[in-house]
Amino acid sequence: QVHLVESGGGVVQTGGSLRLSCAASGRVFSSYGMGWFRQAPGKERGFVAAISVRGGTTKDADSVKGRFIISRDNDKNTCYLQQNSLKPNNTAVYYCATPRQACIVPEPVPSAYEFWGHGTEVTVSS
């Protein structure tokens, strides 16, 4: 059973930074792509970033390009999302996810992912 646990969320002022972590267990972490999504109150879950199995390829939502960086450490079975220059509209619950099937880089849609964490909340104050 794949298990994902996010951490690192919190309250930060506009312009601040956070680093979210996603600890994975239950299968060979280095064989699967990873992704981050977010869901703000009253909105659908949306794509943030994805990363390939070795970290050489990433995809980012246009809204976070140049500010958020996805990375992974396969020795630690952990995926990260570095968030810089945070804005109030980045306030959301952030989820990490991974697909059921091995693939190079998962597609940037929730339906491409099978396993999800419970999320970590990020609040950006103005």
Phi, psi and chi 1 to 4 in degrees:
 res  aa     phi    psi   chi1   chi2   chi3   chi4
   1 GLN       -  125.2  179.9   68.3   21.9      -
   2 VAL   -77.6  135.0  177.6      -      -      -
   3 HIS  -130.7  126.8 -167.6   51.0      -      -
   4 LEU  -122.4  132.7  -57.8  174.8      -      -
   5 VAL  -130.2  116.5  179.6      -      -      -
   6 GLU   -89.9  153.0  -58.2   95.0  -24.5      -
   7 SER  -154.8  168.9   61.4      -      -      -
   8 GLY   104.2   -6.0      -      -      -      -
   9 GLY   -70.8  171.5      -      -      -      -
  10 GLY   167.5 -165.9      -      -      -      -
  11 VAL  -105.0  130.1  179.9      -      -      -
  12 VAL  -141.5  151.6   63.1      -      -      -
  13 GLN   -80.7  158.9  -68.4 -173.9  -27.8      -
  14 THR   -53.0  133.3  -63.2      -      -      -
  15 GLY    91.4   -9.2      -      -      -      -
  16 GLY   -80.4 -177.3      -      -      -      -
  17 SER  -132.5  152.6  -62.5      -      -      -
  18 LEU  -142.8  154.1  -73.6  172.7      -      -
  19 ARG  -122.8  114.8 -172.1  175.1   81.4  155.1
  20 LEU   -89.2  145.4  -52.4 -175.4      -      -
  21 SER  -123.5  150.7  -61.5      -      -      -
  22 CYS  -135.0  108.3  172.7      -      -      -
  23 ALA   -91.5  128.2      -      -      -      -
  24 ALA  -114.0  148.6      -      -      -      -
  25 SER  -151.8  164.0   60.4      -      -      -
  26 GLY   107.2  -13.6      -      -      -      -
  27 ARG  -163.3  179.6   66.4 -178.1 -175.9 -176.3
  28 VAL   -72.6  105.1  179.4      -      -      -
  29 PHE   -58.1  -41.2  177.8   74.0      -      -
  30 SER   -72.0   -1.2   59.9      -      -      -
  31 SER   -98.0    0.2  -65.6      -      -      -
  32 TYR  -134.4  142.7  -62.1   86.5      -      -
  33 GLY   -69.5  165.1      -      -      -      -
  34 MET  -133.8  155.6  -63.3  -68.4  -63.1      -
  35 GLY  -144.2  159.2      -      -      -      -
  36 TRP  -120.8  137.6  -75.1   93.4      -      -
  37 PHE  -129.3  167.3  -72.3   76.8      -      -
  38 ARG  -143.6  155.2   63.2 -173.9  175.3 -171.5
  39 GLN  -140.1  115.2 -171.6  164.7   15.6      -
  40 ALA   -89.0  158.1      -      -      -      -
  41 PRO   -54.4  127.9  -25.8   34.5      -      -
  42 GLY    78.2    5.2      -      -      -      -
  43 LYS  -120.9  162.5  -63.8 -171.9  176.5 -179.0
  44 GLU   -76.6  159.5  -65.9 -175.1   -9.0      -
  45 ARG   -69.7  129.9 -168.3  168.6  -62.7 -171.1
  46 GLY  -125.3  152.9      -      -      -      -
  47 PHE   -70.0  140.3  172.8   73.5      -      -
  48 VAL  -115.5  -55.7  176.9      -      -      -
  49 ALA  -163.1  157.2      -      -      -      -
  50 ALA  -141.8  158.3      -      -      -      -
  51 ILE  -142.5  145.2 -169.9  166.6      -      -
  52 SER   -76.3  174.4   61.0      -      -      -
  53 VAL   -61.0  -36.1  -65.2      -      -      -
  54 ARG  -101.8   -1.8  -64.3 -176.9 -176.9  -87.5
  55 GLY    86.8    3.3      -      -      -      -
  56 GLY   -78.4  -18.4      -      -      -      -
  57 THR  -127.9  134.1  -58.9      -      -      -
  58 THR  -133.2  156.1   60.6      -      -      -
  59 LYS  -126.6  140.4  -65.0  179.2 -178.7  177.5
  60 ASP  -131.5  144.7  -55.9  -62.9      -      -
  61 ALA   -66.3  145.9      -      -      -      -
  62 ASP   -56.7  -33.9  -71.2  -18.0      -      -
  63 SER   -69.6  -15.6   60.0      -      -      -
  64 VAL  -117.6   -1.3  -55.3      -      -      -
  65 LYS   -56.4  133.3  -77.3 -175.0 -172.8  -63.3
  66 GLY    83.5   -9.0      -      -      -      -
  67 ARG  -119.1  -37.1  -62.5 -171.3  -59.7  118.7
  68 PHE  -107.5  141.6  -69.9   10.5      -      -
  69 ILE  -130.7  122.7  -57.9  169.4      -      -
  70 ILE   -94.1  141.0 -172.4  170.6      -      -
  71 SER  -150.8  173.3   62.9      -      -      -
  72 ARG  -150.6  153.6   63.5 -170.6  -63.6  160.8
  73 ASP  -125.8  101.7 -174.1  -24.7      -      -
  74 ASN   -70.0  -22.8  -73.3  -15.2      -      -
  75 ASP   -71.0  -26.4  -69.2  -25.9      -      -
  76 LYS  -104.6    2.9  -64.9 -177.5  178.5  179.3
  77 ASN    53.0   42.7  -67.8  -13.2      -      -
  78 THR  -135.3  139.9  -59.2      -      -      -
  79 CYS  -113.8  145.9 -176.9      -      -      -
  80 TYR  -125.4  155.6  -56.7   96.8      -      -
  81 LEU  -133.7  104.3 -175.5   67.5      -      -
  82 GLN   -82.8  123.5  177.0   68.2   41.3      -
  83 GLN  -113.6  118.6  -57.8  177.7  -56.8      -
  84 ASN  -118.9  160.1  -59.2  -41.6      -      -
  85 SER    48.9   50.9  -58.2      -      -      -
  86 LEU   -66.2  146.7  -78.0  160.7      -      -
  87 LYS  -122.4  157.8  -54.9  174.4 -178.6  179.4
  88 PRO   -55.6  -33.8  -30.4   37.5      -      -
  89 ASN   -77.4    2.4   62.9    5.2      -      -
  90 ASN   -87.2   -3.1  -62.9  141.9      -      -
  91 THR   -62.5  124.4  -66.3      -      -      -
  92 ALA  -177.4  170.7      -      -      -      -
  93 VAL   -90.7  128.9  177.8      -      -      -
  94 TYR  -105.1  131.1  -75.6   75.7      -      -
  95 TYR  -119.2  140.3  -59.7   88.7      -      -
  96 CYS  -100.4  156.4   68.8      -      -      -
  97 ALA  -154.3  160.5      -      -      -      -
  98 THR  -146.7  146.8 -171.3      -      -      -
  99 PRO   -78.4  164.1   25.9  -32.7      -      -
 100 ARG   -72.8  -42.4  172.7  172.8  -67.4  -82.6
 101 GLN   -95.7  146.1  -57.8  -65.0  -26.1      -
 102 ALA   -66.2  138.5      -      -      -      -
 103 CYS  -156.6  165.2   58.4      -      -      -
 104 ILE   -68.0  -61.2  -62.7  176.0      -      -
 105 VAL  -136.8  124.8 -178.1      -      -      -
 106 PRO   -63.7  152.1  -20.0   32.8      -      -
 107 GLU   -69.1  154.1  -69.6  -59.1  -46.7      -
 108 PRO   -84.3   45.1   30.4  -36.3      -      -
 109 VAL  -134.1  146.2  -68.3      -      -      -
 110 PRO   -58.0  -33.4  -27.0   35.8      -      -
 111 SER   -66.1  -15.3   59.5      -      -      -
 112 ALA   -81.6   -5.5      -      -      -      -
 113 TYR  -115.1  140.3  -63.6   77.0      -      -
 114 GLU  -104.1  -38.8  179.9   75.0   18.2      -
 115 PHE  -113.3  135.5  -56.3  104.4      -      -
 116 TRP  -132.3  148.5  -65.1   79.8      -      -
 117 GLY   -83.2 -179.2      -      -      -      -
 118 HIS   -88.6   -8.7  -69.7  -65.3      -      -
 119 GLY    96.4  156.7      -      -      -      -
 120 THR  -133.7  136.6 -175.1      -      -      -
 121 GLU   -90.2  132.2 -171.3  166.8    4.7      -
 122 VAL  -118.3  125.2  172.2      -      -      -
 123 THR  -122.5  123.9  -58.5      -      -      -
 124 VAL  -111.2  116.7 -174.8      -      -      -
 125 SER   -92.3  148.0   62.1      -      -      -
 126 SER   -90.5      -   58.4      -      -      -
